[in-house]
């Protein structure tokens, strides 16, 4: 009898080989997500709670990190979470970090809190999404992590279950997150630069750590990671509504050529002689930087002023039609000139000048469109308790009017920036 032949048997070794490669790849990814982690310690939470100096220090650090900005909802309990962070991949909701033992971090040890800060891993070992900016927080020292932990254990506990993230497949899987981390994240320690002053090193520690400035002011690749050589180079915010200008470009938001006092005033008060913050940066000043010490603000400005200059490629400035320029000039005369001046000169420390204004001249028109549409409001701070604000015009100006007046502003009084089309206005969320 002729033996039966099974041609498919020749595929068995190949299948085993492929499975073996997949297993090895999975083990490699798993190892890359736990490399450098030390065994957890209890952290002795009762000892940390009993130290008032540590708690006060933690409260200050929570301000420096603007923890409330994400972990608090407007009108809701502080640090109880629930705020959604929109990303191109879906919405990630901030967690409850009050000391509630069921829904917050009341059952966490100091070691588990440190692991979340330094390694981006939750109490139960699950990987955290980098909307929680642990790629920056990994630079925070264990001592400062313990201080934050001690402070958060003193805030009123709130029993409020965390919202499930609204992420489609495969972004809602731990496997996809593990792969992302293997490619783009490695826990590290920020070592002082012996060639720099103590003030500069303190500034770097704050900017690259708790303040996580690069999380917004950097461009990102298609996987949502900071692009290589693009740190501080500017980029759209995760919801793509606002543009965080480059801190590496003096033509955008770089401080390389700014007087230090003016830059400190902007971070402290939300307004300086030639500029005012609005949009997401207004929230940062309101919740965070206005509370920092003069020493820390000076250190941050000193570090930011040393960021190497990298200019983004400028778009060619297109010509606008006479009809658009005429329409924009008319809207400006009727709605804007009474505050910003006939020549865009503004009023120092009250109404920012538009002539030569870096925010006006950005290649991205997002911020200008948002301010025209929704208004411009600087934060109320101790140094500027009653800031002047700009009312929203989105309810009285059409899309064509907004595009025309934005174009007029960007091409008048010596300004030279790309014209704004109605399509550009439509794209801004």
C-alpha positions as CSV (number, residue, x, y, z in Angstrom):
1,X,0.0,0.0,0.0
2,X,1.4,3.4,-0.9
3,X,2.0,5.6,2.1
4,X,-0.1,8.7,2.3
5,X,1.8,11.9,1.9
6,X,1.1,15.1,3.8
7,X,2.6,18.0,1.9
8,X,1.6,20.4,4.6
9,X,4.1,18.8,7.0
10,X,6.9,20.8,5.4
11,X,5.2,23.9,6.8
12,X,5.4,22.6,10.4
13,X,9.0,23.6,11.0
14,X,8.4,27.0,9.4
15,X,5.4,27.5,11.7
16,X,7.3,26.5,14.7
17,X,10.1,28.9,13.7
18,X,7.6,31.7,13.2
19,X,6.0,31.0,16.6
20,X,9.4,30.9,18.2
21,X,10.3,34.3,16.8
22,X,7.0,35.7,18.0
23,X,7.6,34.4,21.5
24,X,11.1,35.8,21.5
25,X,9.8,39.1,20.2
26,X,7.2,39.2,22.9
27,X,9.7,38.4,25.6
28,X,12.0,41.1,24.3
29,X,9.1,43.7,24.4
30,X,8.2,42.5,27.9
31,X,11.8,42.9,29.1
32,X,12.1,46.3,27.6
33,X,9.1,47.4,29.6
34,X,10.5,46.3,32.9
35,X,14.2,47.0,32.4
36,X,15.8,49.1,35.2
37,X,12.9,48.6,37.6
38,X,13.9,47.8,41.2
39,X,11.8,45.7,43.6
40,X,8.9,47.7,45.1
41,X,9.3,48.9,48.7
42,X,6.5,49.8,51.1
43,X,7.5,53.4,51.2
44,X,6.4,53.7,54.9
45,X,3.5,56.0,54.2
46,X,2.8,56.8,57.8
47,X,6.3,58.2,58.3
48,X,5.8,60.4,55.1
49,X,2.5,61.6,56.3
50,X,3.9,62.7,59.7
51,X,6.4,65.2,58.1
52,X,4.8,68.6,57.7
53,X,7.9,69.9,55.8
54,X,7.7,67.1,53.3
55,X,4.0,67.7,52.8
56,X,4.5,71.4,52.2
57,X,7.3,70.6,49.7
58,X,4.9,68.2,48.0
59,X,2.2,70.8,47.7
60,X,4.7,73.1,46.0
61,X,5.8,70.4,43.6
62,X,2.2,69.6,42.8
63,X,1.9,73.2,41.7
64,X,5.1,73.0,39.7
65,X,3.8,69.9,37.9
66,X,0.3,71.4,37.4
67,X,-1.2,68.2,38.6
68,X,-4.6,69.9,39.2
69,X,-4.7,70.9,35.5
70,X,-5.4,67.4,34.4
71,X,-6.6,65.6,37.5
72,X,-9.4,68.1,38.4
73,X,-12.6,68.9,36.6
74,X,-14.0,72.5,36.6
75,X,-16.4,72.7,39.5
76,X,-15.6,69.3,40.8
77,X,-13.4,68.0,43.7
78,X,-9.7,68.7,43.4
79,X,-7.6,65.8,42.2
80,X,-10.6,63.5,41.7
81,X,-9.8,63.0,38.0
82,X,-12.3,62.6,35.2
83,X,-10.9,65.2,32.8
84,X,-10.5,63.9,29.3
85,X,-7.3,64.4,27.3
86,X,-8.1,64.3,23.6
87,X,-5.4,62.7,21.4
88,X,-5.3,61.7,17.8
89,X,-5.9,58.1,19.0
90,X,-8.9,58.7,21.3
91,X,-9.6,60.2,24.7
92,X,-7.6,59.3,27.8
93,X,-9.2,60.2,31.1
94,X,-7.2,61.4,34.1
95,X,-7.4,59.2,37.2
96,X,-8.5,59.9,40.7
97,X,-5.4,60.7,42.8
98,X,-7.1,61.6,46.0
99,X,-6.3,59.2,49.0
100,X,-9.6,57.4,48.6
101,X,-8.7,53.7,49.2
102,X,-11.2,52.3,46.7
103,X,-11.0,54.6,43.7
104,X,-8.0,56.8,44.4
105,X,-4.5,56.2,45.5
106,X,-5.2,55.6,49.2
107,X,-4.1,52.0,49.0
108,X,-0.9,52.8,47.1
109,X,2.5,52.7,48.8
110,X,5.2,55.4,48.2
111,X,7.1,52.8,46.1
112,X,4.1,52.2,43.9
113,X,3.6,55.9,43.4
114,X,7.3,56.2,42.5
115,X,6.9,53.4,40.0
116,X,4.1,55.3,38.3
117,X,6.1,58.5,38.1
118,X,9.4,56.9,37.1
119,X,8.3,53.9,35.1
120,X,4.8,54.6,34.0
121,X,3.3,51.6,35.6
122,X,0.2,51.5,37.8
123,X,-0.3,49.9,41.2
124,X,-1.4,46.6,39.6
125,X,1.5,46.7,37.2
126,X,-0.5,47.8,34.1
127,X,1.2,50.1,31.7
128,X,0.0,53.8,31.8
129,X,-0.7,55.8,28.8
130,X,1.8,58.6,28.2
131,X,-1.0,61.2,28.3
132,X,0.2,61.0,31.9
133,X,3.6,62.5,31.1
134,X,5.8,60.0,32.7
135,X,8.3,60.3,29.8
136,X,9.1,63.7,31.6
137,X,8.3,62.6,35.1
138,X,10.9,59.9,34.9
139,X,13.4,62.7,35.5
140,X,11.8,63.5,38.9
141,X,13.9,62.3,41.9
142,X,12.6,59.7,44.4
143,X,12.7,62.4,47.1
144,X,10.4,64.7,45.2
145,X,8.1,61.7,44.3
146,X,7.8,60.9,48.0
147,X,7.0,64.5,48.8
148,X,4.3,64.5,46.2
149,X,2.9,61.3,47.5
150,X,2.9,62.6,51.1
151,X,1.0,65.7,50.1
152,X,-1.6,63.9,48.0
153,X,-2.4,61.7,51.0
154,X,-3.4,64.9,52.9
155,X,-6.0,66.1,50.3
156,X,-9.7,65.3,51.0
157,X,-10.5,61.7,49.7
158,X,-13.1,61.5,47.1
159,X,-14.8,58.2,46.1
160,X,-15.2,58.6,42.4
161,X,-14.5,55.7,40.0
162,X,-12.1,56.3,37.1
163,X,-13.6,56.7,33.7
164,X,-12.6,54.1,31.1
165,X,-10.4,55.5,28.3
166,X,-12.2,55.9,25.0
167,X,-9.7,54.4,22.7
168,X,-10.4,52.1,19.6
169,X,-8.6,48.9,18.9
170,X,-5.6,48.4,19.0
171,X,-4.8,51.5,21.0
172,X,-6.8,50.2,23.9
173,X,-4.6,47.2,24.4
174,X,-1.6,46.7,26.7
175,X,0.2,45.0,23.8
176,X,0.1,48.1,21.7
177,X,1.2,50.2,24.6
178,X,4.0,47.8,25.4
179,X,5.3,48.1,21.9
180,X,5.1,51.9,22.0
181,X,7.1,52.0,25.2
182,X,9.7,49.6,23.9
183,X,10.2,51.9,20.9
184,X,10.0,55.3,22.5
185,X,10.4,55.2,26.3
186,X,13.2,54.3,28.7
187,X,13.2,55.3,32.3
188,X,16.1,57.6,33.2
189,X,17.7,59.8,35.7
190,X,18.5,63.4,34.9
191,X,22.1,64.0,36.0
192,X,23.4,67.5,36.7
193,X,25.7,69.0,34.1
194,X,29.0,69.8,35.9
195,X,29.8,72.4,33.2
196,X,26.7,74.4,34.1
197,X,25.7,76.5,37.1
198,X,23.4,75.2,39.9
199,X,20.7,77.6,38.7
200,X,20.8,76.2,35.1
201,X,20.7,72.6,36.4
202,X,17.7,73.5,38.6
203,X,16.0,75.0,35.6
204,X,16.6,71.9,33.5
205,X,15.3,69.7,36.3
206,X,12.0,71.7,36.5
207,X,11.5,72.1,32.7
208,X,12.4,68.6,31.7
209,X,10.8,67.0,34.8
210,X,7.7,68.2,36.6
211,X,6.9,71.1,34.4
212,X,7.0,68.7,31.4
213,X,7.3,71.6,28.9
214,X,8.4,69.4,26.1
215,X,5.2,67.4,26.3
216,X,3.4,70.2,24.6
217,X,6.1,72.2,22.9
218,X,7.5,69.4,20.8
219,X,6.3,67.9,17.5
220,X,5.3,64.3,17.5
221,X,5.5,61.5,15.0
222,X,2.7,59.3,13.6
223,X,2.9,57.1,16.7
224,X,2.4,60.1,19.1
225,X,6.0,60.1,20.3
226,X,8.2,63.1,20.4
227,X,10.0,63.2,17.1
228,X,13.8,62.8,17.0
229,X,15.6,66.1,17.3
230,X,12.2,67.9,17.7
231,X,12.2,68.5,21.4
232,X,10.9,72.1,22.0
233,X,10.5,72.5,18.3
234,X,6.7,73.3,18.6
235,X,3.7,71.3,17.6
236,X,-0.1,71.0,17.7
237,X,-1.6,70.2,21.0
238,X,-3.0,66.6,21.3
239,X,-6.5,67.8,20.4
240,X,-5.0,69.8,17.5
241,X,-7.0,72.9,18.5
242,X,-4.0,75.0,19.6
243,X,-0.4,75.2,18.5
244,X,2.3,75.1,21.2
245,X,5.0,77.3,19.7
246,X,8.7,76.3,19.4
247,X,10.9,77.1,22.4
248,X,13.9,76.5,20.2
249,X,13.0,79.4,17.8
250,X,13.3,83.1,18.7
251,X,10.7,83.7,16.0
252,X,8.1,81.6,17.9
253,X,8.4,81.3,21.7
254,X,12.1,80.9,22.2
255,X,13.5,83.0,25.1
256,X,17.1,83.1,23.7
257,X,16.8,86.9,23.0
258,X,14.4,87.9,25.7
259,X,15.4,90.0,28.8
260,X,15.1,87.6,31.7
261,X,12.9,89.9,33.7
262,X,10.3,90.1,31.0
263,X,10.3,86.3,30.6
264,X,9.9,85.8,34.3
265,X,7.1,88.3,34.4
266,X,5.3,86.4,31.7
267,X,5.5,83.1,33.6
268,X,4.7,84.8,37.0
269,X,1.9,87.2,36.0
270,X,0.7,86.0,32.6
271,X,1.5,89.3,31.0
272,X,4.7,91.2,30.3
273,X,5.5,94.4,28.4
274,X,5.3,92.9,25.0
275,X,3.3,89.7,25.4
276,X,0.4,88.0,27.2
277,X,-0.5,84.3,27.5
278,X,-3.8,82.8,26.5
279,X,-5.4,79.4,25.7
280,X,-3.7,76.4,27.3
281,X,-0.7,78.4,28.5
282,X,-3.0,80.7,30.5
283,X,-4.1,77.6,32.4
284,X,-0.5,76.7,33.1
285,X,0.2,80.2,34.5
286,X,-3.0,80.2,36.5
287,X,-2.6,76.7,38.1
288,X,1.2,76.4,38.2
289,X,3.9,79.0,37.3
290,X,2.4,81.9,39.2
291,X,3.0,80.0,42.4
292,X,6.7,79.2,41.8
293,X,9.4,81.0,43.6
294,X,11.4,83.8,41.9
295,X,14.5,81.5,42.2
296,X,12.8,78.7,40.3
297,X,11.3,80.9,37.7
298,X,14.7,82.5,37.0
299,X,16.2,79.0,36.8
300,X,13.6,77.9,34.3
301,X,14.1,81.0,32.1
302,X,17.9,80.6,32.3
303,X,17.6,77.0,31.1
304,X,15.1,77.8,28.3
305,X,17.2,80.7,27.1
306,X,20.0,78.2,26.5
307,X,18.0,75.8,24.3
308,X,19.9,75.6,21.0
309,X,18.2,77.6,18.3
310,X,16.5,75.5,15.6
311,X,14.3,77.4,13.1
312,X,11.5,75.5,11.5
313,X,11.2,75.7,7.7
314,X,9.0,78.7,6.9
315,X,6.1,78.5,4.5
316,X,6.1,80.7,1.4
317,X,3.9,83.7,2.1
318,X,1.1,83.6,-0.4
319,X,-0.5,86.7,-1.7
320,X,-4.0,87.5,-0.6
321,X,-6.5,89.0,-3.0
322,X,-7.4,92.7,-2.8
323,X,-11.0,91.7,-1.9
324,X,-9.8,89.6,1.1
325,X,-7.4,92.3,2.3
326,X,-10.1,94.9,1.9
327,X,-12.6,92.9,3.8
328,X,-10.1,92.1,6.6
329,X,-9.2,95.8,6.9
330,X,-12.8,96.7,7.3
331,X,-13.4,94.1,10.0
332,X,-10.3,95.2,11.8
333,X,-11.3,98.8,11.8
334,X,-14.8,98.0,13.1
335,X,-13.9,95.4,15.7
336,X,-10.2,95.5,16.6
337,X,-8.6,99.0,16.1
338,X,-10.1,100.6,19.2
339,X,-8.0,98.3,21.5
340,X,-5.1,97.2,19.3
341,X,-4.6,100.5,17.5
342,X,-4.8,101.6,13.9
343,X,-1.3,100.4,13.3
344,X,-1.5,97.3,15.5
345,X,0.6,99.0,18.1
346,X,-1.5,97.9,21.1
347,X,-1.1,99.3,24.6
348,X,1.8,97.9,26.6
349,X,0.8,95.4,29.4
350,X,-2.8,95.9,28.5
351,X,-3.6,95.1,24.8
352,X,-0.8,93.3,23.1
353,X,0.7,94.8,19.9
354,X,-0.1,92.9,16.8
355,X,2.7,94.5,14.7
356,X,5.6,92.1,15.1
357,X,3.8,89.9,17.5
358,X,5.3,86.4,17.4
359,X,2.0,84.7,18.1
360,X,0.4,86.5,15.1
361,X,3.3,85.5,12.8
362,X,3.3,81.7,13.5
363,X,3.1,79.6,10.4
364,X,0.2,77.8,12.0
365,X,-2.9,80.1,12.2
366,X,-4.6,78.0,14.9
367,X,-3.9,80.3,17.9
368,X,-4.9,83.5,16.1
369,X,-8.1,81.9,14.8
370,X,-8.9,80.6,18.3
371,X,-8.5,84.0,19.9
372,X,-10.6,85.7,17.3
373,X,-13.2,83.1,17.5
374,X,-13.3,82.4,21.3
375,X,-11.6,85.4,22.8
376,X,-8.3,86.0,24.5
377,X,-8.1,85.8,28.2
378,X,-5.0,86.0,30.3
379,X,-5.1,84.4,33.8
380,X,-5.9,86.3,36.9
381,X,-2.7,86.3,39.0
382,X,-1.4,88.0,42.1
383,X,0.7,90.3,39.9
384,X,-2.2,90.9,37.5
385,X,-5.4,90.3,39.4
386,X,-7.7,92.0,36.8
387,X,-6.3,91.2,33.4
388,X,-7.8,92.8,30.3
389,X,-9.5,90.3,28.1
390,X,-10.6,90.1,24.5
391,X,-14.2,89.1,23.9
392,X,-15.1,86.3,21.5
393,X,-16.1,87.3,18.0
394,X,-17.1,83.9,16.7
395,X,-20.8,84.7,17.3
396,X,-20.7,87.9,15.1
397,X,-18.1,87.2,12.5
398,X,-18.5,84.7,9.7
399,X,-15.8,82.1,8.7
400,X,-14.9,84.4,5.8
401,X,-14.6,87.4,8.1
402,X,-12.3,85.5,10.5
403,X,-10.1,84.4,7.7
404,X,-10.0,87.9,6.2
405,X,-9.2,89.8,9.4
406,X,-6.6,87.2,10.4
407,X,-5.0,87.6,6.9
408,X,-5.1,91.4,7.3
409,X,-3.3,91.2,10.6
410,X,-0.6,88.8,9.4
411,X,0.1,91.0,6.3
412,X,0.0,94.5,7.8
413,X,2.4,96.9,9.6
414,X,5.5,95.0,8.4
415,X,4.1,91.6,9.3
416,X,4.7,88.8,6.8
417,X,3.0,85.4,7.4
418,X,0.9,83.1,5.3
419,X,-2.6,84.2,4.5
420,X,-5.4,82.4,6.3
421,X,-8.1,80.7,4.1
422,X,-11.6,79.8,5.1
423,X,-10.5,76.2,4.9
424,X,-7.8,77.0,7.5
425,X,-10.5,78.4,9.8
426,X,-12.7,75.3,9.3
427,X,-9.8,73.0,10.2
428,X,-9.2,74.7,13.6
429,X,-11.3,72.8,16.1
